[in-house]
Amino acid sequence: MQTNRRFFLRNGALALAGTAAIPSFLVRSVLAQAAPVVAPGKRLVVIFQRGAADGLNVVVPYREKNYYEMRPGIAIPQNQVLDLDGFFGLHPSLAPFKPLYDQGHLAIVHAAGSPDMSRSHFDAQDFMESGTPGVKSTEDGWLNRALQEEDLRHRQQHTAFRALAFGSQVPRTLAGKVPAIALSSVNSFAVGGHGPTPSPAANAFQAMYGDTGDSIFHATGEETFEAVKMLHDANPAQYKPSPGIEYPNNEFGNNMKQIAQLLKSNLGVEAAFTDVGGWDTHQNQGGVNGQLSDRLREFSSAIAAFWQDMGDDAENITLVTMSEFGRTARQNGTGGTDHGHANAMFVLGGTVKGGKVYGRWPGLNNDQLNEGRDLAVTTDFRNVLGEAVAKSIGAKNLDSIFPGAQLRQDRFLRIV
């Protein structure tokens, strides 16, 4: 039985292909006979911007003279920047973020990134998701290790929904010993496969857990499989966000809406992950309008809608964004930017000390650029994530979560 379970829960991941709304009756029906679900505590939401977002046009250093000289065709004019502190400003398409910043819920860390110098999307994403820059042999992800470390400190039961991600498979970030769920298509839902027809893996799962209970699910095997079938049958459109809240009608907007629903359903979610692509702007990036502008509008609208939708529950949430690296300080010959180094991270939450741009600014003079071409990294991304997991999940042994980073809580930026 143990061998079979390991086969099905390979890398600690229960892959559920598909997604659907999770109404309140699911909690009652699936978990009614199980031990009580732990009262909602702090929850961490991680968003990965895949493709390397252009941090310099996302959070604009509009007082830097060299910024405009290096980007004559794509720079954001000073009179259209959404001023933050007299030096930095948001791209105008990030207007939904401005109230969150002004209210003190949203913080920004500029010139953040990985100490590894790779300009490969694949390697850089892998290093950021494993939390071990430059080390390719790491098998698990930093967020899974944070949950493992929490288990060493707090002996408590967890539901199957403790760690979840939106996508066809569990991301590198959540790979590891702690079981995680991956949800993908809203049009189909099955265990271990795609489409409305249960796959062989689904049937194997039903047989495996039909007559036995398992603590990781907080319910009997039969109830767990019923939960999967109920999710498959549920109509995603039946979920109604809070009055006046409208999510963008795209994949990322739908993912954020479904994360809000899962969190509000009190299913025991502690960590949620989703990603959003479209940031690799080598050509025709645009300035105030264009490719990057459109992506930023969707990005900020979805996150702002999520925050507002959560209502009072937002006080218990910390949301962090990250991207594998930034882009070159100078625009290229095709109206875009190439692979760079440092970037900007956003941190949103009820306990976040927002309304501030954190981190040491390295400058954009030619002699201040990394390798003469990029914004230099002055804040290790692991320092931001380390503070987030310490304050949200409660994981304190940062050496086990980010080995080799030598993080110390007294050196945190004190964002959360």
C-alpha positions as CSV (number, residue, x, y, z in Angstrom):
1,M,0.0,0.0,0.0
2,Q,2.8,2.4,0.9
3,T,4.6,1.7,-2.4
4,N,1.4,2.3,-4.4
5,R,0.7,5.5,-2.5
6,R,4.1,6.8,-3.3
7,F,3.6,6.0,-6.9
8,F,0.4,8.0,-7.0
9,L,1.7,10.8,-4.8
10,R,4.9,11.1,-6.7
11,N,7.0,14.1,-5.4
12,G,4.3,14.6,-2.8
13,A,1.9,16.0,-5.5
14,L,-1.7,15.0,-6.0
15,A,-2.3,16.2,-9.6
16,L,-5.9,17.1,-10.2
17,A,-6.3,18.2,-13.8
18,G,-9.1,20.7,-14.1
19,T,-10.7,23.1,-11.7
20,A,-14.1,24.2,-10.6
21,A,-15.9,26.4,-8.1
22,I,-15.9,25.0,-4.6
23,P,-19.2,25.9,-2.9
24,S,-19.7,25.8,0.9
25,F,-21.5,22.5,0.7
26,L,-18.2,20.9,-0.3
27,V,-16.8,21.6,3.1
28,R,-19.8,20.2,4.9
29,S,-20.2,17.2,2.7
30,V,-16.5,16.2,2.4
31,L,-15.2,17.1,5.8
32,A,-18.2,16.6,8.0
33,Q,-17.0,13.2,9.4
34,A,-13.4,14.2,9.5
35,A,-11.5,16.0,12.3
36,P,-12.4,19.7,12.4
37,V,-10.6,21.9,9.9
38,V,-8.1,24.2,11.6
39,A,-9.4,27.7,11.9
40,P,-8.1,29.9,9.0
41,G,-4.7,31.3,9.8
42,K,-2.2,33.2,7.7
43,R,-2.2,32.2,4.1
44,L,0.5,32.8,1.5
45,V,-0.2,33.3,-2.2
46,V,2.7,33.2,-4.7
47,I,2.5,34.5,-8.3
48,F,5.2,33.8,-10.8
49,Q,5.5,36.2,-13.8
50,R,7.0,33.8,-16.3
51,G,9.1,35.3,-19.1
52,A,11.0,38.0,-17.2
53,A,9.0,41.2,-16.6
54,D,10.6,44.5,-17.3
55,G,10.9,45.9,-13.8
56,L,12.1,49.3,-15.1
57,N,8.9,50.0,-16.9
58,V,6.8,48.4,-14.2
59,V,8.1,50.5,-11.3
60,V,9.6,53.4,-13.1
61,P,12.6,55.3,-11.7
62,Y,11.4,58.4,-13.5
63,R,13.9,60.8,-11.8
64,E,16.8,58.9,-13.3
65,K,18.0,60.9,-16.3
66,N,19.7,57.8,-17.9
67,Y,16.4,55.9,-17.9
68,Y,15.0,58.2,-20.6
69,E,18.3,58.3,-22.5
70,M,18.5,54.5,-22.7
71,R,14.8,54.0,-23.6
72,P,13.9,56.7,-26.1
73,G,11.1,54.7,-27.6
74,I,9.6,52.8,-24.7
75,A,10.2,55.0,-21.6
76,I,7.1,56.1,-19.6
77,P,6.9,59.9,-19.7
78,Q,7.1,61.6,-16.3
79,N,3.7,63.2,-16.7
80,Q,2.1,59.8,-17.1
81,V,3.8,57.9,-14.4
82,L,1.7,57.2,-11.2
83,D,4.0,58.8,-8.7
84,L,4.8,56.8,-5.6
85,D,7.4,58.7,-3.6
86,G,8.9,61.4,-5.8
87,F,11.4,59.1,-7.4
88,F,9.6,56.0,-8.4
89,G,6.2,55.7,-10.1
90,L,4.0,52.9,-11.4
91,H,3.3,52.3,-15.0
92,P,-0.1,53.8,-15.8
93,S,-1.6,50.4,-16.5
94,L,-1.0,49.5,-12.9
95,A,-3.6,52.0,-11.8
96,P,-5.5,49.3,-9.8
97,F,-2.4,49.0,-7.6
98,K,-2.2,52.7,-6.6
99,P,-5.0,52.6,-4.0
100,L,-3.5,49.5,-2.4
101,Y,-0.2,51.3,-2.2
102,D,-1.7,54.5,-0.8
103,Q,-3.7,52.5,1.8
104,G,-0.5,50.8,3.0
105,H,-1.3,47.3,1.9
106,L,1.1,47.1,-1.1
107,A,4.9,47.2,-0.8
108,I,7.4,47.1,-3.6
109,V,11.0,45.8,-3.6
110,H,13.0,47.1,-6.4
111,A,16.4,45.9,-7.7
112,A,15.5,42.4,-6.4
113,G,16.5,39.2,-8.0
114,S,18.7,36.1,-8.0
115,P,22.5,36.2,-7.3
116,D,22.8,33.7,-10.1
117,M,23.8,35.3,-13.4
118,S,21.9,33.0,-15.8
119,R,20.0,34.6,-18.6
120,S,18.2,31.3,-19.4
121,H,14.5,31.4,-18.7
122,F,14.6,27.7,-17.9
123,D,17.5,27.8,-15.5
124,A,16.5,31.0,-13.8
125,Q,13.0,29.9,-13.2
126,D,14.2,26.6,-11.9
127,F,16.6,28.3,-9.5
128,M,14.0,30.7,-8.2
129,E,11.4,27.9,-7.7
130,S,13.9,25.6,-6.0
131,G,15.2,28.5,-3.9
132,T,18.8,27.4,-4.6
133,P,20.3,29.7,-7.2
134,G,23.0,28.0,-9.2
135,V,22.3,24.5,-7.8
136,K,20.5,22.2,-10.3
137,S,20.5,19.1,-8.0
138,T,17.8,20.4,-5.6
139,E,14.8,18.1,-5.8
140,D,12.1,20.1,-4.0
141,G,10.8,23.6,-4.0
142,W,11.2,26.4,-1.4
143,L,7.5,26.6,-0.6
144,N,7.2,22.9,0.0
145,R,10.2,23.0,2.3
146,A,8.6,25.9,4.2
147,L,5.5,23.7,4.8
148,Q,7.8,20.8,5.8
149,E,9.5,23.1,8.3
150,E,6.1,24.2,9.6
151,D,5.2,20.6,10.3
152,L,8.3,20.2,12.4
153,R,7.2,23.1,14.6
154,H,3.4,22.5,14.7
155,R,1.9,19.0,15.0
156,Q,-1.5,19.4,13.4
157,Q,-3.6,17.8,10.7
158,H,-4.1,19.3,7.3
159,T,-6.6,19.0,4.5
160,A,-5.9,17.9,1.0
161,F,-6.2,21.5,0.0
162,R,-3.4,22.7,2.1
163,A,-1.1,23.5,-0.8
164,L,-2.5,24.1,-4.3
165,A,-1.5,25.5,-7.6
166,F,-3.3,26.3,-10.8
167,G,-1.9,24.5,-13.8
168,S,-1.6,21.1,-15.5
169,Q,1.0,20.0,-12.9
170,V,2.4,20.9,-9.5
171,P,5.0,23.6,-10.1
172,R,8.6,23.3,-9.0
173,T,7.9,25.7,-6.2
174,L,5.5,23.2,-4.5
175,A,7.3,19.9,-5.4
176,G,8.4,17.9,-2.3
177,K,7.2,15.8,0.6
178,V,4.2,17.8,1.5
179,P,1.3,16.7,-0.8
180,A,0.1,19.5,-3.2
181,I,-2.8,19.7,-5.6
182,A,-2.7,21.0,-9.1
183,L,-5.9,22.3,-10.7
184,S,-6.0,23.3,-14.4
185,S,-8.9,23.5,-16.9
186,V,-12.2,24.9,-15.8
187,N,-13.9,22.8,-18.5
188,S,-12.8,19.4,-17.2
189,F,-11.8,17.8,-14.0
190,A,-10.3,14.4,-13.3
191,V,-7.7,12.8,-11.1
192,G,-4.4,12.2,-12.7
193,G,-5.6,12.9,-16.2
194,H,-7.5,15.1,-18.5
195,G,-11.1,15.3,-19.7
196,P,-14.4,14.5,-18.0
197,T,-13.9,10.7,-18.3
198,P,-11.9,9.4,-15.3
199,S,-8.4,8.2,-16.3
200,P,-6.9,4.9,-15.3
201,A,-5.0,6.8,-12.6
202,A,-8.3,8.1,-11.3
203,N,-9.8,4.6,-11.1
204,A,-6.6,3.5,-9.4
205,F,-6.9,6.3,-6.9
206,Q,-10.5,5.4,-6.2
207,A,-9.6,1.7,-5.6
208,M,-6.6,2.7,-3.5
209,Y,-8.4,4.9,-1.1
210,G,-11.9,3.5,-1.3
211,D,-11.7,1.5,1.9
212,T,-9.1,3.3,3.9
213,G,-8.6,6.6,5.6
214,D,-5.6,8.8,5.2
215,S,-4.6,11.8,7.4
216,I,-3.4,13.9,4.5
217,F,-6.9,14.1,3.2
218,H,-8.6,14.7,6.6
219,A,-11.4,12.4,5.4
220,T,-12.0,8.8,4.3
221,G,-10.8,7.8,0.9
222,E,-14.4,7.5,-0.4
223,E,-15.2,11.1,0.8
224,T,-12.0,12.4,-0.8
225,F,-12.9,10.9,-4.1
226,E,-16.4,12.2,-3.8
227,A,-14.8,15.6,-3.3
228,V,-13.0,15.2,-6.6
229,K,-16.2,14.2,-8.4
230,M,-18.1,17.1,-6.8
231,L,-15.5,19.5,-8.0
232,H,-15.9,18.0,-11.5
233,D,-19.6,18.4,-11.5
234,A,-19.7,21.9,-9.9
235,N,-20.3,24.8,-12.2
236,P,-17.5,27.3,-12.0
237,A,-19.9,30.1,-13.0
238,Q,-21.9,29.7,-9.9
239,Y,-19.3,31.4,-7.7
240,K,-20.2,35.0,-7.2
241,P,-17.4,37.4,-6.1
242,S,-18.3,40.0,-3.6
243,P,-20.6,42.7,-4.9
244,G,-19.0,45.1,-7.3
245,I,-15.9,42.9,-7.8
246,E,-15.1,42.0,-11.4
247,Y,-12.1,39.9,-12.4
248,P,-10.5,40.1,-15.8
249,N,-12.0,37.5,-18.2
250,N,-8.7,35.7,-18.9
251,E,-6.8,32.7,-17.5
252,F,-5.0,34.7,-14.8
253,G,-8.1,36.5,-13.7
254,N,-10.0,33.2,-13.5
255,N,-7.1,31.7,-11.5
256,M,-7.2,34.5,-9.0
257,K,-10.9,34.3,-8.7
258,Q,-10.7,30.6,-8.0
259,I,-8.0,31.0,-5.4
260,A,-10.2,33.5,-3.6
261,Q,-13.0,31.0,-3.7
262,L,-10.9,28.2,-2.3
263,L,-9.6,30.5,0.5
264,K,-13.1,31.7,1.3
265,S,-14.4,28.2,1.4
266,N,-12.3,27.4,4.5
267,L,-10.9,24.2,3.0
268,G,-7.6,24.6,4.9
269,V,-5.6,26.3,2.2
270,E,-2.2,27.6,3.5
271,A,-0.3,28.1,0.3
272,A,-1.6,28.9,-3.2
273,F,0.5,29.3,-6.4
274,T,-0.3,30.5,-9.8
275,D,1.7,31.9,-12.7
276,V,1.1,34.3,-15.6
277,G,3.1,34.4,-18.8
278,G,3.6,37.0,-21.5
279,W,6.5,39.0,-20.1
280,D,9.2,38.1,-22.6
281,T,9.1,41.4,-24.5
282,H,12.0,41.2,-27.0
283,Q,10.0,43.0,-29.7
284,N,7.4,45.8,-29.8
285,Q,7.2,46.1,-26.0
286,G,5.5,49.5,-26.1
287,G,5.6,52.2,-23.6
288,V,2.4,53.7,-22.1
289,N,0.5,51.5,-24.5
290,G,1.3,48.2,-26.1
291,Q,2.2,44.6,-25.2
292,L,3.6,45.2,-21.7
293,S,0.9,47.7,-20.9
294,D,-1.9,45.2,-21.8
295,R,-0.3,42.5,-19.6
296,L,0.2,44.9,-16.7
297,R,-3.5,46.0,-16.9
298,E,-4.7,42.4,-16.7
299,F,-2.1,41.6,-14.0
300,S,-3.0,44.4,-11.6
301,S,-6.8,44.2,-12.2
302,A,-6.8,40.5,-11.3
303,I,-4.8,41.0,-8.1
304,A,-6.7,44.1,-7.0
305,A,-10.0,42.2,-7.6
306,F,-8.7,39.3,-5.6
307,W,-7.8,41.6,-2.7
308,Q,-11.1,43.3,-2.7
309,D,-13.0,40.0,-3.1
310,M,-11.3,38.6,0.0
311,G,-12.8,41.3,2.2
312,D,-12.0,41.0,5.9
313,D,-10.1,37.7,5.1
314,A,-7.5,39.7,3.3
315,E,-6.0,40.6,6.7
316,N,-4.7,37.0,6.9
317,I,-3.2,36.9,3.4
318,T,0.3,37.7,2.2
319,L,0.7,37.8,-1.6
320,V,4.1,37.9,-3.3
321,T,5.0,38.3,-6.9
322,M,8.3,37.2,-8.6
323,S,9.8,36.9,-12.1
324,E,13.0,35.0,-13.1
325,F,15.0,38.1,-14.0
326,G,14.5,41.6,-15.3
327,R,15.3,43.1,-18.7
328,T,18.1,45.2,-20.1
329,A,18.3,48.8,-19.2
330,R,18.6,49.8,-22.8
331,Q,15.9,49.1,-25.3
332,N,17.0,47.0,-28.3
333,G,16.7,47.6,-32.0
334,T,13.2,46.1,-32.3
335,G,11.5,48.2,-29.8
336,G,11.8,45.7,-26.9
337,T,14.2,44.7,-24.2
338,D,16.4,41.6,-23.8
339,H,17.2,39.4,-20.8
340,G,18.5,41.4,-17.9
341,H,19.1,40.9,-14.2
342,A,17.3,42.8,-11.3
343,N,13.6,43.2,-11.2
344,A,10.7,44.5,-9.0
345,M,8.7,42.3,-6.6
346,F,5.3,43.2,-5.1
347,V,4.2,42.2,-1.6
348,L,0.5,42.6,-0.7
349,G,-1.1,41.8,2.6
350,G,-3.0,42.7,5.7
351,T,0.1,42.9,7.8
352,V,2.3,44.4,5.1
353,K,3.9,47.7,5.8
354,G,3.1,49.1,2.4
355,G,3.1,52.5,0.8
356,K,6.9,52.2,0.4
357,V,9.5,51.1,-2.2
358,Y,12.0,48.9,-0.3
359,G,15.6,47.9,-1.2
360,R,18.7,49.8,-2.0
361,W,18.6,51.5,-5.4
362,P,21.8,50.8,-7.4
363,G,21.3,53.6,-10.0
364,L,21.2,53.5,-13.8
365,N,24.4,55.3,-14.6
366,N,26.5,53.4,-17.1
367,D,29.1,52.5,-14.5
368,Q,26.4,51.3,-12.1
369,L,24.8,48.7,-14.4
370,N,25.4,45.0,-14.1
371,E,27.8,43.9,-16.8
372,G,27.2,47.3,-18.3
373,R,23.7,46.4,-19.4
374,D,21.3,45.6,-16.5
375,L,19.9,46.9,-13.3
376,A,22.0,45.4,-10.6
377,V,20.6,43.2,-7.8
378,T,20.8,44.7,-4.4
379,T,18.1,42.5,-2.6
380,D,18.3,38.7,-2.9
381,F,14.8,37.5,-3.7
382,R,15.2,34.8,-1.0
383,N,15.3,37.6,1.6
384,V,11.8,38.7,0.5
385,L,10.4,35.2,0.4
386,G,12.1,34.2,3.6
387,E,10.3,37.0,5.4
388,A,7.0,36.1,3.8
389,V,7.2,32.5,4.9
390,A,8.4,33.3,8.4
391,K,5.5,35.8,8.9
392,S,2.8,33.9,7.1
393,I,3.4,30.1,7.4
394,G,5.5,30.5,10.5
395,A,8.5,28.6,9.2
396,K,11.5,29.8,11.2
397,N,14.4,27.6,10.1
398,L,15.3,29.6,7.0
399,D,18.5,27.5,6.5
400,S,16.4,24.5,5.7
401,I,14.1,26.4,3.4
402,F,16.8,28.4,1.6
403,P,20.0,26.5,2.1
404,G,23.1,28.5,1.5
405,A,21.3,31.9,1.5
406,Q,22.4,32.6,5.1
407,L,19.2,34.5,5.8
408,R,18.8,36.2,9.2
409,Q,15.5,37.7,10.4
410,D,17.3,40.7,11.8
411,R,18.3,41.5,8.3
412,F,14.8,41.3,6.8
413,L,13.5,44.4,5.1
414,R,10.6,44.3,7.6
415,I,7.9,44.5,5.0
416,V,5.6,42.1,6.8
